[in-house]
Amino acid sequence: RGGPERKYNNRVAAAIFERFQVQCDVKHVENHLRTVKHTWQVICTVQAESGFGWDDNMKMITCDRVTYDVAVMSANALEQFTKDKTPYLYGEVMLIEVEGIDDDFLYSMFDYLMGHEFEAKAFLAK
């Protein structure tokens, strides 16, 4: 495994060590990028919903109080599910041992399921 992404991530890890004197390995960079990508997907999904906007000066999503209240009520349901099931879901995903499926794919699968309650429930049920 390697390629351009791996070379780039190695350079990022080296730059972090050089600048901050913090030991950083390529896996840390990859995990952080995976988290940033997931967060960005959530932001794009929320921003695309009706009633939401974007404040470019403050770099944040905006909405009116009614939209916020409705969104928080449904977000709380997902949060409760993920808070209770996150470690279990992670463990079940990482137990998948199929030839040709590597850890990067499993991490992506876990990230996807964390953002999709229905699919995560179906995965755990199956």
C-alpha positions in Angstrom: 0.0 0.0 0.0 1.2 3.5 -0.7 0.6 5.9 -3.5 0.4 9.7 -3.5 -1.8 9.9 -0.5 0.6 7.9 1.7 3.5 10.1 0.5 1.5 13.3 1.3 0.5 12.0 4.7 4.1 11.1 5.5 5.1 14.7 4.6 2.3 16.1 6.8 3.5 13.9 9.8 7.0 15.1 9.3 5.9 18.7 9.1 3.9 18.4 12.3 7.0 16.9 14.1 9.3 19.6 12.7 6.9 22.5 13.6 5.6 21.3 17.0 8.0 18.6 18.1 5.1 16.2 18.5 5.5 12.6 17.5 3.0 12.0 14.7 2.8 9.0 12.6 1.0 8.6 9.3 -1.9 6.7 10.9 -2.6 9.7 13.1 -2.8 11.9 10.0 -5.0 9.4 8.2 -7.4 9.1 11.2 -7.6 12.9 11.6 -8.3 13.3 7.9 -11.0 10.7 8.1 -12.6 12.6 11.0 -12.4 15.9 9.1 -14.0 14.3 6.0 -16.8 12.9 8.2 -17.4 16.3 9.8 -17.4 18.0 6.5 -20.0 15.6 5.2 -22.2 16.3 8.1 -21.9 20.1 7.6 -22.7 19.7 3.9 -25.8 17.5 4.7 -27.1 19.9 7.3 -26.4 23.0 5.2 -28.3 21.5 2.3 -31.5 21.0 4.4 -34.3 23.5 4.0 -34.2 26.3 6.6 -30.4 26.3 7.0 -28.0 28.8 5.7 -24.3 29.7 5.9 -22.7 32.8 7.5 -19.5 33.3 5.6 -18.1 35.8 8.0 -18.5 33.5 11.0 -17.9 30.3 9.0 -20.9 28.6 10.5 -24.3 27.1 9.7 -27.3 29.3 10.5 -31.0 28.7 10.9 -34.1 30.1 12.6 -35.3 28.9 16.1 -38.1 26.7 14.8 -35.7 24.9 12.3 -33.1 24.5 15.1 -35.7 23.0 17.5 -36.9 20.5 15.0 -33.3 19.6 14.0 -32.2 19.2 17.6 -35.1 16.9 18.4 -34.2 14.5 15.6 -30.4 15.0 16.2 -30.9 14.0 19.8 -32.5 10.7 18.7 -29.4 9.9 16.6 -27.0 11.1 19.3 -28.7 8.8 21.8 -28.4 5.8 19.4 -24.8 6.5 18.6 -23.8 7.2 22.3 -25.2 3.9 23.3 -24.0 1.8 20.3 -20.8 3.5 19.1 -18.3 1.1 20.8 -20.4 -1.9 19.9 -20.9 -0.8 16.3 -17.1 -0.2 15.9 -16.3 -3.6 17.3 -18.8 -5.3 15.0 -17.5 -3.5 11.9 -13.9 -4.3 12.8 -14.7 -8.0 13.2 -15.4 -8.3 9.4 -12.7 -10.5 8.0 -13.1 -10.8 4.3 -10.2 -11.3 1.9 -9.6 -8.1 0.0 -11.2 -5.8 2.6 -8.6 -3.7 4.5 -8.8 -1.6 7.6 -9.2 1.7 5.6 -12.4 0.3 4.0 -13.7 -0.8 7.4 -13.0 2.6 8.9 -14.9 4.2 6.0 -17.7 1.8 6.6 -17.9 2.7 10.3 -17.8 6.4 9.5 -20.7 6.0 7.1 -22.8 4.0 9.6 -22.2 6.6 12.3 -23.9 9.2 10.0 -26.8 6.9 9.0 -28.9 5.6 11.9 -31.2 3.4 9.8 -28.3 1.6 8.0 -26.4 1.2 11.3 -29.5 -0.4 13.0 -29.9 -2.7 10.0 -26.2 -3.6 10.0 -26.3 -4.5 13.8 -29.6 -6.5 13.3 -28.1 -8.5 10.5 
